[in-house]
Amino acid sequence: MTKTKDLGRAPLLPLVFSLAIPTMLAQFVSVLYSIVDRIFIGNIPEIGSIALAGAGVCGPIVTLISSFATLVGLGGSPLVAMKMGAGDKKTAHQLLANCFVLLSGLSVLLTALFLLFREPLLMWFGASQQSFPYANTYLTIYTAGSFFAMMATGMNSFLICQGYSGLSMGTVALGAVLNIILDPIFIFVFDLGVAGAAWATVLSQMASCVFVLAMLRRRSIPIRLERDQLSPALMRSVLSFGLTPFLTISLDSVILILLNAVLQRQGGALGDVLVSCNTIVQSYMLLITMPMGGITGGCQPIASYNYGAGNILRIRRGIRYVALLCLAFTGVMTLCTFTLSPLFVRLFTQDGELAALAVRYIRRFCLCAIPLALQYTAVDMSTALGRIRLALFCSVNRKTWFTVLIFVLPAALGAADAAFWAEPIVDLGCAILTSLLVYTTLPAFLRHREVHAGAPQHPA
C-alpha cells in the first residue's frame, strides 16, 4: 500500500499517530536550531547576557523570514494532497514545480531587503547600543544564507503531504544535529562568538536543503519535483491557501518584535535584562507551539486528502483525534512548565537574578497553554479543508488582541513585565471564540461537501 492510499484507507488512529508523532518530533528538533544557538551564546564568557539579548532581537526577525517559506509550503501542500485525493496527479506535479519557483523568488527578494535594511530594523525592534553589534553580526550572516532555510522549510511540507513524515523528520533532524555539533566548534574552538552560531545555523540549513530536494527528486516519490509549466493561477491559489499559516507565524514574529521593543523602551535600566528574559521565555514557548504545530500540520494531509476524496467520516474522526492529541501534549507541557522550567532556564544563564525573572515569566506566559490546543487544531484543520477566511479571521483576531494587550497592560499596571500577561489572557479568550466559530459550523460545511462529492464513503 502506498503512502497516499494510507491517507484514505488506513486505520485512522494509528495513521494520526504515524503522521503526528514524527512531525511533532521534527518540529521539536527544529526548535533546537534557535535554542541551541541561544544556549551557547548565553554562555559565552563575559558577554553572554548582552549577546543573548542581541540574539533575542534577531529571533523574531529570523522567524519572520521563515514565515514566507510557510506561505508557500503550507499553501501548496494541502492543494497537492487534495489533488492526489481527487486522482489529479498532473495538477499536483504542476503545483509542486510552481511552489519551488515561488520559494526561489521569495528567498532572493527577502535576502536583498533584509540585508539592505537590517541596521535600522534591529534598532527599531529592541536592540540597544550594547546589544546591537551582536544582533547585527548574527542577522547579517543568517540572512545571507536564508535561501537554504526557506527552501528546506518550504519544500519539506511536500514530503509530509504525501505521507512521508519520517523523511520530513530526517530533513529537520539532519540540520539540527549538525547545528548542535558545529555550534560549540565555531563559537568556542574557533572563537567566532555570535558569528560562529550564525555560520553553524546556515551550514546546517544548507544540509537540510540539499536533503529535502534530493528526496523530492526520488523516483519512488508519487509527486516528484520536476520541471513543469508555470501557472499564475496555481501560484495565486497557493498564496491564498498559505495566507493563514503565513499570517499566524509572521504576525507572531511582529508581535514578539513589538514585545521586545516595549520591554526595552519601558524597562529603563532593566531593558536589556527584560529582552534577555523574553528570549528565554520565547525559547520555552517554542517547545510548546512548534511541536503542537507539527501535530496539526502533520495531520493536515488526512483532512485535505479525504476532503478531495469525499471521505467525510474520516475527516470528522481525524479532527477529533488531533484535538485530543494536542490537549494531551499541552497538558504534559503545562506540568513541565511548573516543575522543570528552572532547569531549562539554567541552560541559558548562570546569572541568578536573570534566571529567577525568566522562570517567573515562563510560568506566567504559558499559563493557558492547554486552551491553545483548541485554537491550533481549529485553525490548521480549517486551513486544510480550504476554509481560508474563517481560519484567517480566527488567527488575525488572536494576534490583534495580543498586540493591543502588550501595550495596554504595561500602561495600566505600571510595569514593563506586565506585558507577559498578554499571552495567557489571549490564549484563553480566543480559544473559546475560535472553538465556537469553527466547531459549530463544521458539521454543515462537511454535509455540503458530502452531498457535492456524491462518492461512496470509505470506512474510517
C-alpha positions in Angstrom: 0.0 0.0 0.0 1.4 3.4 -0.9 1.6 6.4 1.4 -1.1 8.2 -0.5 -3.5 5.3 -0.2 -2.8 5.2 3.5 -4.3 8.6 3.9 -7.6 7.4 2.6 -7.9 3.8 3.9 -5.5 3.0 6.7 -6.9 2.7 10.3 -7.4 6.3 11.4 -6.0 6.4 14.9 -2.7 4.7 14.0 -2.5 6.9 10.9 -2.9 10.1 13.0 -0.1 8.9 15.3 2.1 7.9 12.4 1.9 11.4 10.9 1.7 13.5 14.0 4.5 12.0 16.1 7.3 12.2 13.6 6.2 15.7 12.5 5.9 16.7 16.2 9.4 15.4 16.9 10.7 17.1 13.7 9.3 20.4 14.9 10.7 19.8 18.4 14.1 19.1 16.8 13.8 22.2 14.7 13.4 24.3 17.8 16.9 23.2 18.7 18.2 25.4 15.8 17.3 28.6 17.7 17.5 27.3 21.3 21.0 25.7 20.9 22.3 28.9 19.4 20.9 30.9 22.3 22.2 28.5 24.9 25.7 28.6 23.6 25.5 32.4 23.1 24.2 32.9 26.6 27.2 31.0 28.0 29.9 32.9 26.1 32.3 34.2 28.9 31.8 37.9 29.9 29.4 38.9 27.2 26.9 36.1 27.4 23.9 38.1 28.8 24.2 41.0 26.4 24.9 38.8 23.4 21.8 36.8 24.4 19.8 40.0 24.2 21.2 40.6 20.7 20.3 37.1 19.6 16.8 37.6 21.1 16.2 40.6 19.0 17.2 38.6 15.9 14.9 35.7 16.8 11.6 37.1 15.6 13.2 38.6 12.5 14.6 35.1 11.6 11.1 33.6 12.2 9.6 36.4 10.0 11.8 35.4 7.1 11.0 31.7 7.5 7.2 32.5 7.6 7.5 33.2 3.9 8.6 29.6 3.4 5.4 28.6 5.3 3.4 30.8 2.9 4.4 28.5 0.1 4.9 25.2 1.9 1.6 25.2 3.9 -0.1 26.9 1.0 0.8 24.4 -1.6 0.9 21.1 0.3 -2.8 20.9 1.2 -3.6 21.6 -2.5 -1.3 18.8 -3.6 -2.9 16.5 -1.1 -6.4 17.4 -2.4 -5.4 16.8 -6.0 -3.9 13.4 -5.0 -7.1 12.5 -3.2 -9.1 13.5 -6.3 -6.8 11.5 -8.6 -5.4 14.6 -10.4 -1.6 13.8 -10.3 -0.9 16.1 -13.2 -2.0 19.2 -11.4 -0.3 18.0 -8.2 3.0 17.8 -10.1 2.5 21.3 -11.5 1.7 22.7 -8.1 5.0 21.3 -6.7 7.0 22.8 -9.5 5.3 26.2 -9.2 5.9 26.2 -5.4 9.7 25.6 -6.0 9.8 28.7 -8.2 7.8 30.8 -5.8 10.2 29.9 -2.9 13.3 30.6 -5.0 12.0 34.1 -6.0 10.9 35.0 -2.5 14.2 33.9 -1.0 16.2 36.2 -3.3 13.9 39.1 -2.7 13.9 38.8 1.1 17.6 38.3 1.3 18.2 41.6 -0.6 15.6 43.5 1.5 16.8 42.4 4.9 20.5 42.9 4.1 19.7 46.4 3.0 17.5 47.4 6.0 18.9 45.2 8.8 20.6 48.0 10.8 17.5 50.3 11.2 15.3 47.3 11.7 17.4 46.0 14.6 17.4 49.4 16.4 13.6 49.8 15.9 12.9 46.3 17.1 14.6 46.3 20.5 18.3 46.4 20.1 20.3 48.7 22.4 23.6 50.3 21.7 25.2 47.5 23.7 23.4 44.6 22.1 23.3 45.9 18.5 26.8 44.7 17.4 25.9 41.1 18.3 22.4 41.3 16.7 23.9 42.8 13.6 26.5 40.1 13.2 24.1 37.3 13.7 21.4 38.7 11.4 23.8 39.6 8.5 25.2 36.1 8.3 21.8 34.3 8.7 20.1 36.5 6.1 22.9 35.8 3.6 22.0 32.1 3.8 18.2 32.4 4.1 17.7 30.7 0.7 18.7 27.4 2.2 16.5 27.9 5.3 13.4 28.8 3.2 13.9 26.0 0.8 14.4 23.4 3.5 11.3 24.5 5.4 9.0 25.2 2.5 9.8 22.1 0.4 9.7 19.8 3.5 5.9 20.3 3.6 5.6 18.4 0.3 7.1 15.3 1.9 4.6 15.5 4.7 1.6 15.9 2.4 2.5 12.7 0.6 2.6 10.8 3.9 6.4 10.7 4.2 6.6 12.2 7.7 9.6 10.1 8.5 11.6 11.6 5.7 10.4 15.0 6.8 11.7 14.4 10.3 15.0 13.3 8.8 15.3 16.6 7.0 14.9 18.6 10.2 17.0 16.2 12.3 19.9 16.4 9.9 20.1 20.1 10.2 19.5 20.2 14.0 22.1 17.6 14.8 24.7 19.3 12.6 23.9 22.6 14.2 24.4 21.1 17.7 27.8 19.7 16.6 29.0 22.9 14.8 27.9 25.5 17.4 30.5 24.8 20.1 33.2 24.2 17.5 32.6 27.6 15.8 31.8 29.6 18.9 34.4 28.3 21.3 37.1 26.3 19.5 37.4 28.8 16.5 36.5 31.7 18.9 34.0 33.2 16.4 31.4 34.0 19.1 28.0 35.1 17.8 29.2 34.9 14.2 30.1 31.2 14.8 26.5 30.5 15.9 25.2 32.1 12.8 27.6 30.2 10.5 26.7 26.9 12.2 23.0 27.6 11.5 23.5 28.5 7.9 25.6 25.4 7.1 23.1 23.2 8.9 20.2 24.6 6.9 22.2 24.1 3.7 22.5 20.4 4.5 18.7 20.2 5.2 18.0 21.9 1.9 20.1 19.5 -0.1 18.5 16.5 1.6 14.9 17.6 1.1 15.4 18.4 -2.6 17.1 15.1 -3.1 14.2 13.2 -1.5 11.7 15.1 -3.7 13.6 14.1 -6.8 13.5 10.3 -6.0 11.6 8.2 -8.5 9.7 6.4 -5.7 8.0 9.7 -4.6 4.5 9.8 -6.1 4.7 13.6 -6.8 8.3 14.3 -7.7 9.9 17.7 -8.1 10.3 18.2 -11.9 10.2 20.9 -14.4 6.6 21.9 -15.3 4.7 24.7 -16.8 4.4 27.9 -14.7 0.9 28.9 -13.8 0.0 32.3 -12.3 -3.4 30.9 -11.4 -1.9 28.0 -9.4 0.5 30.4 -7.7 -2.4 32.6 -6.6 -4.2 29.5 -5.2 -1.0 28.6 -3.2 -0.7 32.1 -1.8 -4.4 32.1 -0.9 -4.2 28.8 0.9 -0.9 29.8 2.6 -2.1 33.2 3.8 -3.5 31.9 7.1 -0.4 30.0 8.3 1.8 32.7 7.0 0.0 35.4 8.9 -0.1 33.2 12.0 3.7 32.9 12.0 4.6 36.3 10.6 2.3 38.2 13.0 3.7 36.2 15.9 7.1 37.4 14.8 5.8 41.0 14.5 4.2 40.8 18.0 7.4 39.4 19.5 9.3 42.2 17.9 6.9 44.7 19.4 7.1 43.0 22.8 10.9 43.3 22.7 10.5 47.0 21.8 8.1 47.6 24.7 10.4 45.8 27.2 13.4 47.7 26.0 11.8 51.2 26.0 9.7 50.9 29.1 12.1 48.7 31.1 14.5 51.6 31.7 17.8 50.3 33.1 16.4 46.8 33.0 15.7 47.0 29.3 18.4 44.5 28.2 17.7 42.2 31.1 14.0 42.0 30.2 14.8 41.4 26.5 17.2 38.6 27.6 14.3 37.2 29.8 12.0 37.3 26.8 14.5 35.5 24.7 14.4 32.6 27.2 10.6 32.7 27.6 10.1 32.6 23.8 12.6 29.7 23.5 10.5 27.8 26.0 7.2 28.7 24.3 8.6 27.3 21.1 8.9 23.9 22.8 5.0 24.1 23.1 3.9 25.8 19.9 6.3 24.2 17.4 5.6 20.5 18.3 1.9 21.3 18.5 2.1 22.9 15.1 3.8 19.7 14.0 0.9 17.7 15.2 -1.8 19.8 13.5 0.4 20.4 10.4 1.4 16.8 10.1 -2.2 15.7 10.2 -3.5 18.2 7.6 -3.0 15.8 4.7 -5.6 13.5 6.3 -8.2 16.3 6.2 -7.1 17.6 2.8 -6.8 14.2 1.1 -10.2 12.9 2.4 -11.9 16.2 1.6 -10.7 15.7 -2.0 -11.9 12.1 -2.0 -15.2 12.9 -0.2 -14.5 10.7 2.8 -16.3 12.9 5.4 -16.4 10.4 8.3 -12.6 10.2 8.3 -12.4 14.0 8.4 -14.6 14.2 11.5 -12.8 11.5 13.4 -9.4 12.7 12.3 -10.0 16.2 13.7 -11.3 14.7 17.0 -8.1 12.6 17.4 -5.9 15.6 16.5 -7.6 17.8 19.1 -7.3 15.2 21.8 -3.6 14.6 21.0 -2.9 18.4 21.2 -4.7 18.6 24.5 -2.7 15.7 25.9 0.5 17.3 24.7 -0.2 20.7 26.2 -1.3 19.1 29.5 2.1 17.5 29.8 3.9 20.7 28.8 2.0 22.7 31.4 3.1 20.2 34.1 6.7 20.6 32.9 6.3 24.4 33.0 5.7 24.5 36.7 8.2 21.8 37.6 11.1 21.8 35.1 11.3 25.4 33.9 14.1 26.3 36.4 16.3 23.6 34.9 15.5 24.9 31.4 16.5 28.5 32.3 19.8 27.3 33.8 20.8 26.1 30.3 20.9 29.8 29.2 22.4 31.7 32.1 24.1 31.3 35.4 23.0 34.8 36.5 20.8 34.2 39.5 18.7 37.4 39.1 18.1 36.8 35.3 17.2 33.1 35.9 14.7 34.0 38.6 12.9 36.5 36.4 12.9 34.2 33.4 11.3 31.3 35.4 8.6 33.7 36.7 7.8 35.0 33.2 7.8 31.5 31.6 5.1 30.3 34.1 3.1 33.5 33.5 3.4 33.3 29.7 2.5 29.6 29.4 -0.3 29.6 32.0 -3.1 28.9 29.4 -1.2 26.6 27.0 -4.0 23.9 27.2 -6.7 26.1 25.7 -4.2 27.0 22.9 -4.5 23.4 21.7 -8.1 24.0 20.6 -7.0 27.2 18.8 -4.2 25.4 16.8 -6.4 22.4 15.9 -9.3 24.6 14.7 -7.2 27.0 12.6 -5.0 24.4 11.0 -7.8 21.9 10.2 -9.9 24.7 8.8 -7.0 25.7 6.5 -6.6 22.0 5.4 -10.3 22.0 4.4 -10.0 25.2 2.4 -11.9 27.3 4.9 -9.4 30.1 4.4 -11.5 33.1 5.5 -12.6 31.5 8.8 -9.1 30.4 9.6 -7.7 33.8 8.7 -10.2 35.6 10.9 -9.5 33.4 13.9 -5.8 33.8 13.5 -5.7 37.5 13.0 -8.2 38.1 15.8 -5.8 36.5 18.2 -2.9 38.5 17.0 -4.8 41.7 17.2 -5.8 41.3 20.8 -2.3 40.2 21.7 -0.8 43.3 20.1 -3.3 45.6 21.9 -2.6 44.0 25.3 1.2 44.2 25.2 0.8 48.0 25.0 -2.2 48.3 27.3 -1.1 46.1 30.2 2.1 47.9 31.0 0.4 51.3 30.7 -2.4 50.1 33.1 -0.3 48.2 35.6 2.8 50.4 35.5 5.4 47.8 34.9 7.0 46.7 31.6 6.9 43.0 32.7 3.1 43.2 32.8 3.2 42.6 29.0 3.9 38.9 29.7 0.3 38.6 30.9 -1.0 39.2 27.3 -0.3 35.6 26.2 -2.4 33.7 28.8 -5.3 36.2 28.5 -5.4 35.9 24.7 -4.9 32.1 24.7 -8.0 31.5 26.9 -10.3 34.1 25.3 -9.5 33.4 21.7 -9.5 29.6 22.2 -13.2 29.9 23.3 -14.2 32.1 20.5 -12.4 30.1 17.8 -13.8 26.8 19.0 -17.4 28.2 18.9 -16.9 29.6 15.4 -15.2 26.6 13.9 -16.7 23.6 15.6 -20.3 24.8 15.4 -20.1 25.5 11.6 -18.0 22.4 10.7 -20.9 19.9 10.5 -22.9 21.9 7.9 -19.8 22.5 5.9 -18.9 18.8 5.8 -22.5 17.8 4.9 -22.4 20.2 1.9 -19.1 18.6 0.8 -20.6 15.1 1.2 -23.6 15.9 -1.0 -21.5 17.6 -3.5 -18.9 14.8 -3.7 -21.5 12.1 -4.3 -18.9 9.5 -3.6 -19.2 6.4 -1.5 -17.8 6.9 1.9 -14.9 4.6 2.9 -15.0 3.2 6.4 -12.8 5.1 9.0 
